[in-house]
Amino acid sequence: DAGVTQSPTHLIKTRGQQVTLRCSPKSGHDTVSWYQQALGQGPQFIFQYYEEEERQRGNFPDRFSGHQFPNYSSELNVNALLLGDSALYLCASSPGTFVLTFGAGSRLTVL
Amino acid sequence: ELKVEQNPLFLSMQEGKNYTIYCNYSTTSDRLYWYRQDPGKSLESLFVLLSNGAVKQEGRLMASLDTKARLSTLHITAAVHDLSATYFCAVDIYNFNKFYFGSGTKLNVKP
């Protein structure tokens, strides 16, 4: 079982650019959530997708958007990057509710 | 907004000693999760606590939940160096896998 896979693992962008991060959920999982983890902090909930719809959203601006595809994979898009967007972005999947399985993350550095 | 507070934030202990990490949260919930994160790695699920009085044990770690006190504890028995990591508690108050994480407890077990 491949678990949750994310790509890319590391990337560097400059302020104002746009970025797309990708996530494939664990086999059998239909719900995908995205979290932002700043250095030295706990993860913060960005949003959650189920049946290709955004089901819940955290306290993040509209610059953060996402998508879920029919095969349950998901993308996170961030527009107009700010220095403060530098963080580890974690994708987590679940078979509905209960335990989240996290991917290894995509580390974004904004210069 | 739900607040999840962990203490201590940093813990340095000798091998063989016992210690407890505390997780307090501000809103009623009967779902509490503990995760471990090694440096540069993703989050690994340790325990899922789903009811008042729940106690789970795995090796040298034992977690408990008191929903009336809004408190969970992670007890470490006879610590070993391999337990060095950052430990996060997370609360799901709406039962939709929208997790609120604490800031984490960075544990360093010295040989």
Chai-1 contact restraints between the chains, C-beta under 6 A:
chainA,res_idxA,chainB,res_idxB,connection_type,confidence,min_distance_angstrom,max_distance_angstrom,comment,restraint_id
A,G42,B,F88,contact,1.0,0.0,6.0,A-B,restraint_1
A,G42,B,F101,contact,1.0,0.0,6.0,A-B,restraint_2
A,G42,B,G102,contact,1.0,0.0,6.0,A-B,restraint_3
A,G42,B,S103,contact,1.0,0.0,6.0,A-B,restraint_4
A,G42,B,G104,contact,1.0,0.0,6.0,A-B,restraint_5
A,P43,B,F101,contact,1.0,0.0,6.0,A-B,restraint_6
A,F45,B,K98,contact,1.0,0.0,6.0,A-B,restraint_7
A,Q56,B,F96,contact,1.0,0.0,6.0,A-B,restraint_8
A,Q56,B,K98,contact,1.0,0.0,6.0,A-B,restraint_9
A,S94,B,N97,contact,1.0,0.0,6.0,A-B,restraint_10
A,T97,B,N95,contact,1.0,0.0,6.0,A-B,restraint_11
A,T97,B,N97,contact,1.0,0.0,6.0,A-B,restraint_12
A,V99,B,S45,contact,1.0,0.0,6.0,A-B,restraint_13
A,V99,B,V48,contact,1.0,0.0,6.0,A-B,restraint_14
A,L100,B,N97,contact,1.0,0.0,6.0,A-B,restraint_15
A,F102,B,S42,contact,1.0,0.0,6.0,A-B,restraint_16
A,F102,B,L43,contact,1.0,0.0,6.0,A-B,restraint_17
A,A104,B,S42,contact,1.0,0.0,6.0,A-B,restraint_18
A,G105,B,S42,contact,1.0,0.0,6.0,A-B,restraint_19
